[in-house]
Amino acid sequence: MGIINITPEALSLSGAKYRKDLLMMPVHAMQETLQYMTLRRGIRYSETVGELTGDIDMGPYSETRVDNEKMDIKGRTLYTFFGSVVKKFSPNSVVKSIYDSAITKGEELKNVDIARAVMSLLTAKIGHNLQTHIWDAVRNDSGSTSEDLFNGFDTITATEISGGGIATNKHNLFEFEEAITANNAVDIIKAFCEAASEFLVDSGQRVNLYCSHAIYRNYLKDYQATVGAIPYNTEYRKAVVEGFENVHFVPLYNKANSQFIHLSPASNMLVGVNQEGEEENIIVKDYAPFVLTYIATMFFGVQFESINPERLLVGKLVAASSNSGSENTGGSGSGNTTPSKVATPTISPASWTEGDTLTVELACDTDGATIHYTTNGDAPTAESSAYNSTNKITLSDSATVKAIAVKANMTNSDVATKSYTKPA
């Protein structure tokens, strides 16, 4: 059996020897998200990132004409906040968490720098927690966690909306009118992309649609129900939006409870770190017998390089619950203070393939629920036409069917949407 002896001196020397590598460890731990963003190194506290706006146009030769179009540089500041952590730990317990049963296999540990492995594990955890809050973090000077260190992309988005920098009249905000479900995701996501600037979605660059996994799955389910296939492109398991081959879904676990989706190229999503100054460090010191103190400091922050519609379109979701992907069925469990939600209606068939007319059927899994619908694109309410299974909907021309289900003492369902195009 091999003997493992981790001394404070060994850990301290390991921190100094591998300082540069260890400072990179949080960044490596965030690659699940950072691979779709742009990392900016060497940012200590702040850096102004700007873009030139305005226009210039050449016309027929004239000795007197002067182009007075205003040129402007709009600056945005990428802040990196200085963070720190001090953690007391037992090196032996950390080693066991790394190697578990293999700790007894001395031969396998001969050439392993155990001290470095211990520090790498702790440092990687820092990166994982920063990644978890890269969207929802809110700077709080008196806070004590990664969520308090910096302002995340969603926090910056909400601030810009409140200040009017991101708005529908500036064409960088799209407000959804209904929750995204497995019945309407394709149409809604396509409408979102159609609202984007042509310079954003049609310029040939890769554009990412940052969203939750639930929204992504709803899109795949709706697409498959309609055409019988999954919209993968030539890259393995990389889905694109129908009609927008350069718009790639980027579903992220840290977007699960977000009230926004974002459409933007990776070059516009900036993540700032320093990793060059002496302020950042990773060290281990004595604390007590068998217990050590791990100390780490680093800079971190995020920012959009631009919020102009040519670089960004924000989608404001109807409610955070639209990200959950769950479907509520009928029933009123005892003890619930919030009414149960009626199941979202289903609309069939999947598409209009032939014939001069189309019969559309609606259904709801909640017993006793009444379905109301529209065929003119308006949002349905409890006052809209009631569906009767013995007198189904008949379409004679292209239309969008929307349906909602209601039941007494229950919350109305989400709106189901299906667009039908009459075949030529």
C-alpha positions as CSV (number, residue, x, y, z in Angstrom):
1,M,0.0,0.0,0.0
2,G,1.4,3.4,-0.9
3,I,1.9,6.1,1.8
4,I,0.3,9.5,1.1
5,N,1.7,12.3,3.0
6,I,0.5,15.8,2.1
7,T,2.2,18.5,4.1
8,P,1.3,22.2,4.2
9,E,4.7,22.9,2.8
10,A,4.0,20.7,-0.2
11,L,0.7,22.3,-0.9
12,S,2.1,25.8,-0.6
13,L,5.0,25.0,-2.9
14,S,2.5,23.4,-5.3
15,G,0.4,26.6,-5.3
16,A,3.5,28.7,-6.2
17,K,4.8,26.2,-8.7
18,Y,1.5,25.8,-10.6
19,R,0.1,29.3,-10.0
20,K,-0.4,30.0,-13.6
21,D,-2.1,26.7,-14.3
22,L,-4.3,26.9,-11.3
23,L,-5.5,30.4,-12.1
24,M,-6.6,29.0,-15.5
25,M,-8.5,26.2,-13.8
26,P,-11.8,28.1,-13.1
27,V,-11.8,29.1,-16.8
28,H,-11.3,25.5,-17.9
29,A,-14.1,24.5,-15.6
30,M,-16.5,26.9,-17.4
31,Q,-15.9,25.5,-20.9
32,E,-19.5,24.1,-21.1
33,T,-20.6,27.8,-21.4
34,L,-17.5,29.7,-22.4
35,Q,-17.2,27.7,-25.6
36,Y,-20.1,29.8,-26.9
37,M,-18.7,33.1,-25.7
38,T,-15.6,35.2,-26.0
39,L,-13.0,35.2,-23.2
40,R,-11.1,38.5,-22.6
41,R,-8.0,38.2,-20.5
42,G,-6.0,40.9,-18.9
43,I,-9.0,42.9,-17.6
44,R,-8.3,44.4,-14.2
45,Y,-11.4,46.1,-12.8
46,S,-12.7,47.5,-16.1
47,E,-12.2,47.9,-19.8
48,T,-14.2,50.0,-22.2
49,V,-15.3,48.1,-25.3
50,G,-16.8,50.3,-28.0
51,E,-18.3,50.1,-31.5
52,L,-18.3,52.7,-34.2
53,T,-21.8,53.6,-35.3
54,G,-23.1,55.8,-38.1
55,D,-22.9,55.6,-41.9
56,I,-21.1,56.9,-45.0
57,D,-22.4,56.7,-48.5
58,M,-20.8,57.6,-51.9
59,G,-22.9,59.4,-54.4
60,P,-22.3,61.0,-57.9
61,Y,-19.3,63.4,-57.9
62,S,-20.0,66.8,-56.4
63,E,-17.7,69.6,-55.4
64,T,-20.1,70.9,-52.8
65,R,-21.8,67.9,-51.2
66,V,-20.6,67.0,-47.7
67,D,-21.7,63.9,-45.8
68,N,-22.8,65.1,-42.4
69,E,-23.9,61.7,-41.1
70,K,-22.8,61.6,-37.5
71,M,-20.2,59.1,-36.6
72,D,-20.3,58.0,-33.0
73,I,-18.4,55.6,-30.7
74,K,-20.7,54.0,-28.2
75,G,-18.7,52.7,-25.3
76,R,-19.7,49.8,-23.0
77,T,-17.7,48.9,-19.9
78,L,-16.7,45.4,-19.2
79,Y,-16.3,45.3,-15.4
80,T,-14.3,42.5,-13.7
81,F,-14.9,42.4,-10.0
82,F,-12.2,41.3,-7.6
83,G,-13.3,38.2,-5.6
84,S,-11.8,36.1,-2.9
85,V,-12.5,32.9,-1.0
86,V,-11.0,31.5,2.1
87,K,-11.8,27.9,2.9
88,K,-10.6,25.6,5.7
89,F,-10.3,22.0,4.6
90,S,-8.7,18.6,5.5
91,P,-6.3,17.6,2.7
92,N,-6.9,13.9,3.4
93,S,-10.7,14.2,3.0
94,V,-10.2,16.1,-0.3
95,V,-7.7,13.4,-1.6
96,K,-10.3,10.7,-0.8
97,S,-12.9,12.6,-2.8
98,I,-10.6,12.7,-5.7
99,Y,-9.3,9.1,-5.7
100,D,-11.9,7.3,-3.5
101,S,-11.0,3.6,-3.4
102,A,-8.0,4.1,-5.6
103,I,-6.3,5.8,-2.6
104,T,-5.3,2.4,-1.3
105,K,-3.6,1.5,-4.6
106,G,-0.2,2.9,-3.9
107,E,1.4,2.0,-7.2
108,E,-1.1,4.0,-9.1
109,L,-0.2,7.1,-7.1
110,K,3.5,7.0,-7.6
111,N,3.8,9.7,-10.2
112,V,0.8,11.8,-9.2
113,D,1.3,15.3,-7.8
114,I,-1.3,14.9,-5.0
115,A,-0.9,18.4,-3.8
116,R,-1.6,19.8,-7.2
117,A,-4.6,17.5,-7.6
118,V,-6.1,18.7,-4.3
119,M,-5.7,22.4,-5.3
120,S,-7.0,21.8,-8.8
121,L,-10.2,20.2,-7.4
122,L,-10.9,23.2,-5.2
123,T,-10.1,25.7,-7.9
124,A,-12.2,24.0,-10.5
125,K,-15.2,24.2,-8.1
126,I,-14.8,28.0,-8.1
127,G,-15.1,28.0,-11.9
128,H,-18.2,25.7,-11.8
129,N,-20.0,28.1,-9.4
130,L,-19.1,31.2,-11.5
131,Q,-20.5,29.4,-14.5
132,T,-23.7,28.5,-12.7
133,H,-24.4,32.2,-12.1
134,I,-23.1,33.6,-15.4
135,W,-26.6,34.8,-16.3
136,D,-28.4,35.5,-13.0
137,A,-25.6,36.9,-10.7
138,V,-26.3,40.3,-9.1
139,R,-23.4,42.3,-7.7
140,N,-23.8,42.6,-3.9
141,D,-20.8,44.2,-2.1
142,S,-21.8,42.6,1.2
143,G,-22.4,39.1,-0.4
144,S,-20.3,36.0,0.1
145,T,-21.0,33.8,-3.0
146,S,-20.4,33.7,-6.7
147,E,-23.9,34.9,-7.2
148,D,-22.9,38.2,-5.4
149,L,-19.6,38.8,-7.2
150,F,-20.6,40.3,-10.6
151,N,-23.6,41.2,-12.7
152,G,-24.7,38.4,-15.0
153,F,-25.9,38.7,-18.6
154,D,-29.6,38.5,-17.5
155,T,-29.0,41.2,-14.8
156,I,-27.4,43.5,-17.4
157,T,-30.3,42.7,-19.8
158,A,-32.9,43.7,-17.2
159,T,-31.1,46.9,-16.4
160,E,-30.8,47.9,-20.1
161,I,-34.6,47.2,-20.5
162,S,-35.4,49.4,-17.5
163,G,-33.2,52.1,-18.9
164,G,-34.6,51.9,-22.4
165,G,-31.3,50.7,-24.0
166,I,-33.0,47.4,-25.0
167,A,-36.5,48.0,-26.3
168,T,-39.0,46.9,-28.9
169,N,-38.8,50.3,-30.7
170,K,-35.0,49.8,-30.9
171,H,-35.5,46.4,-32.5
172,N,-33.3,44.6,-30.0
173,L,-36.2,43.3,-27.8
174,F,-38.9,40.8,-28.7
175,E,-41.7,40.3,-26.1
176,F,-43.4,36.9,-26.4
177,E,-47.2,36.8,-26.0
178,E,-47.4,33.2,-24.8
179,A,-45.4,30.6,-23.1
180,I,-43.2,28.4,-25.3
181,T,-44.5,24.8,-25.2
182,A,-44.1,21.6,-27.2
183,N,-47.2,22.6,-29.2
184,N,-46.0,26.0,-30.4
185,A,-42.2,26.2,-30.0
186,V,-41.4,26.1,-33.8
187,D,-43.7,28.9,-34.8
188,I,-42.8,31.1,-31.8
189,I,-39.0,30.6,-32.2
190,K,-39.2,31.3,-35.9
191,A,-41.2,34.5,-35.2
192,F,-38.5,35.5,-32.8
193,C,-35.7,35.0,-35.4
194,E,-37.8,36.7,-38.1
195,A,-37.9,39.8,-35.8
196,A,-34.1,39.9,-35.7
197,S,-32.1,42.3,-37.8
198,E,-31.0,40.9,-41.2
199,F,-27.5,41.9,-40.3
200,L,-27.7,39.6,-37.3
201,V,-29.3,36.4,-38.8
202,D,-28.5,36.7,-42.5
203,S,-24.9,37.9,-42.6
204,G,-23.4,34.4,-42.8
205,Q,-22.0,34.4,-39.3
206,R,-22.9,31.8,-36.7
207,V,-25.4,33.1,-34.3
208,N,-26.2,31.4,-31.0
209,L,-29.7,31.2,-29.5
210,Y,-29.0,31.0,-25.7
211,C,-31.9,29.3,-23.9
212,S,-32.9,26.7,-21.4
213,H,-32.8,23.0,-22.1
214,A,-36.6,22.9,-21.6
215,I,-37.2,25.4,-24.5
216,Y,-34.8,23.5,-26.7
217,R,-36.6,20.2,-26.0
218,N,-40.0,21.8,-26.7
219,Y,-38.7,23.0,-30.0
220,L,-37.5,19.5,-30.9
221,K,-40.8,17.9,-29.8
222,D,-42.9,20.3,-31.8
223,Y,-40.7,20.0,-34.9
224,Q,-40.7,16.2,-34.8
225,A,-44.5,16.2,-34.3
226,T,-44.9,18.4,-37.4
227,V,-42.4,16.9,-39.9
228,G,-41.4,13.6,-38.3
229,A,-37.7,14.4,-37.9
230,I,-35.3,16.2,-35.7
231,P,-33.7,19.4,-37.2
232,Y,-30.1,18.4,-36.8
233,N,-27.6,19.8,-39.2
234,T,-24.4,18.1,-40.3
235,E,-22.8,18.5,-36.9
236,Y,-23.7,15.8,-34.4
237,R,-26.6,16.8,-32.2
238,K,-26.5,20.5,-33.2
239,A,-30.0,21.8,-33.9
240,V,-30.6,24.9,-35.9
241,V,-33.8,27.0,-36.3
242,E,-35.8,26.0,-39.3
243,G,-35.3,28.6,-42.0
244,F,-32.3,30.1,-40.2
245,E,-29.4,27.7,-40.9
246,N,-26.9,29.9,-39.1
247,V,-28.9,30.2,-35.9
248,H,-27.8,27.4,-33.6
249,F,-29.5,26.4,-30.4
250,V,-27.3,26.7,-27.3
251,P,-29.2,25.1,-24.5
252,L,-27.5,25.7,-21.1
253,Y,-28.3,24.4,-17.6
254,N,-27.6,27.8,-16.1
255,K,-30.4,29.3,-18.3
256,A,-33.1,27.1,-16.6
257,N,-34.9,29.8,-14.7
258,S,-34.1,32.7,-17.0
259,Q,-36.8,35.2,-18.0
260,F,-34.9,35.8,-21.3
261,I,-33.5,34.1,-24.3
262,H,-30.7,35.8,-26.2
263,L,-29.8,35.7,-29.9
264,S,-26.2,36.9,-30.5
265,P,-22.8,35.8,-31.9
266,A,-20.2,34.5,-29.5
267,S,-18.0,37.5,-30.2
268,N,-20.7,39.7,-28.6
269,M,-20.8,37.8,-25.3
270,L,-17.7,38.9,-23.4
271,V,-16.4,37.1,-20.3
272,G,-13.6,39.1,-18.6
273,V,-10.8,37.7,-16.4
274,N,-7.3,39.0,-15.6
275,Q,-4.9,36.1,-14.8
276,E,-1.9,38.4,-15.3
277,G,-1.6,40.6,-12.2
278,E,0.0,39.8,-8.8
279,E,-3.4,40.5,-7.1
280,E,-4.6,37.1,-8.2
281,N,-3.2,34.2,-6.3
282,I,-3.9,30.7,-5.0
283,I,-2.2,29.7,-1.8
284,V,-2.5,27.3,1.1
285,K,-1.6,28.1,4.7
286,D,-1.6,26.3,8.0
287,Y,-4.7,26.6,10.1
288,A,-4.6,23.9,12.7
289,P,-3.3,20.3,13.0
290,F,-4.7,18.3,10.1
291,V,-6.6,21.3,8.8
292,L,-5.4,23.8,6.1
293,T,-6.7,27.1,4.7
294,Y,-7.2,27.5,1.0
295,I,-7.1,31.1,-0.3
296,A,-7.9,32.2,-3.8
297,T,-8.4,35.6,-5.4
298,M,-9.4,36.5,-9.0
299,F,-11.1,39.0,-11.3
300,F,-14.3,38.0,-13.1
301,G,-17.2,39.8,-15.0
302,V,-19.3,39.7,-18.1
303,Q,-20.7,42.2,-20.6
304,F,-22.3,42.5,-24.1
305,E,-19.9,44.2,-26.5
306,S,-22.9,45.8,-28.1
307,I,-26.7,45.9,-27.6
308,N,-27.4,47.2,-31.1
309,P,-29.9,45.0,-33.0
310,E,-27.1,44.0,-35.5
311,R,-25.5,42.2,-32.6
312,L,-28.2,41.3,-30.2
313,L,-31.9,40.4,-29.9
314,V,-33.4,39.6,-26.5
315,G,-36.5,37.6,-26.1
316,K,-38.5,38.4,-23.0
317,L,-40.5,35.3,-22.0
318,V,-44.0,35.4,-20.8
319,A,-43.1,34.0,-17.4
320,A,-40.3,32.1,-15.8
321,S,-42.6,29.1,-15.6
322,S,-42.5,28.8,-19.4
323,N,-38.9,27.5,-19.0
324,S,-39.9,24.6,-16.8
325,G,-41.1,22.3,-19.6
326,S,-43.6,20.7,-17.2
327,E,-47.2,20.0,-18.1
328,N,-49.9,20.3,-15.5
329,T,-52.9,18.0,-15.6
330,G,-56.3,18.2,-13.9
331,G,-56.9,17.6,-10.3
332,S,-56.8,19.5,-7.1
333,G,-54.5,18.0,-4.5
334,S,-55.3,18.6,-0.9
335,G,-53.4,21.3,0.8
336,N,-52.6,23.3,-2.3
337,T,-53.1,27.0,-2.0
338,T,-52.5,27.6,-5.8
339,P,-55.1,26.2,-8.2
340,S,-54.0,23.3,-10.5
341,K,-53.4,24.3,-14.1
342,V,-55.4,22.9,-16.9
343,A,-53.4,20.8,-19.4
344,T,-52.4,22.6,-22.6
345,P,-54.7,21.5,-25.5
346,T,-53.4,19.5,-28.4
347,I,-54.1,20.4,-32.0
348,S,-54.1,17.9,-34.9
349,P,-53.3,17.0,-37.6
350,A,-49.6,18.0,-37.7
351,S,-49.9,19.6,-41.1
352,W,-52.1,20.2,-44.1
353,T,-50.8,17.8,-46.8
354,E,-53.7,17.6,-49.3
355,G,-57.4,18.5,-50.0
356,D,-59.3,21.8,-50.4
357,T,-60.4,21.7,-46.8
358,L,-58.9,20.6,-43.5
359,T,-60.6,19.2,-40.4
360,V,-58.9,20.3,-37.2
361,E,-59.4,18.5,-34.0
362,L,-58.7,19.8,-30.5
363,A,-58.2,17.8,-27.3
364,C,-57.3,18.3,-23.6
365,D,-56.1,15.8,-21.0
366,T,-57.9,17.5,-18.2
367,D,-61.3,16.0,-17.7
368,G,-64.2,18.4,-17.9
369,A,-62.2,21.2,-19.4
370,T,-63.7,23.4,-22.1
371,I,-61.5,24.3,-25.1
372,H,-61.8,27.8,-26.7
373,Y,-60.1,28.6,-30.0
374,T,-59.5,31.2,-32.7
375,T,-58.4,30.9,-36.3
376,N,-57.5,34.5,-37.1
377,G,-54.3,34.6,-35.1
378,D,-55.8,36.4,-32.1
379,A,-55.0,35.0,-28.6
380,P,-57.9,32.9,-27.4
381,T,-59.8,33.6,-24.2
382,A,-62.7,32.0,-22.3
383,E,-64.9,34.2,-24.4
384,S,-63.7,32.8,-27.7
385,S,-65.6,30.1,-29.7
386,A,-66.0,26.9,-27.7
387,Y,-64.8,23.7,-29.4
388,N,-67.3,20.9,-30.0
389,S,-65.9,17.5,-30.9
390,T,-69.1,16.7,-32.8
391,N,-68.7,19.8,-34.9
392,K,-64.9,20.1,-35.6
393,I,-63.1,23.1,-37.0
394,T,-63.0,23.2,-40.9
395,L,-60.5,25.3,-42.7
396,S,-60.8,26.3,-46.3
397,D,-57.7,28.5,-46.4
398,S,-54.3,28.9,-44.6
399,A,-54.8,29.8,-41.0
400,T,-53.3,29.8,-37.5
401,V,-55.3,27.9,-34.9
402,K,-54.8,28.9,-31.3
403,A,-56.5,27.1,-28.4
404,I,-56.8,27.5,-24.6
405,A,-58.5,25.1,-22.1
406,V,-60.4,26.3,-19.0
407,K,-62.1,24.7,-16.1
408,A,-63.7,26.1,-12.9
409,N,-61.4,26.4,-9.9
410,M,-58.3,25.8,-12.1
411,T,-55.8,28.0,-13.8
412,N,-56.3,28.4,-17.5
413,S,-54.0,26.3,-19.7
414,D,-51.1,27.7,-21.8
415,V,-52.1,28.6,-25.3
416,A,-51.5,26.0,-28.0
417,T,-50.7,27.2,-31.5
418,K,-50.5,25.5,-34.9
419,S,-50.2,27.1,-38.3
420,Y,-51.6,25.4,-41.3
421,T,-50.7,26.2,-44.9
422,K,-53.1,25.1,-47.6
423,P,-51.3,23.1,-50.3
424,A,-51.0,24.6,-53.7
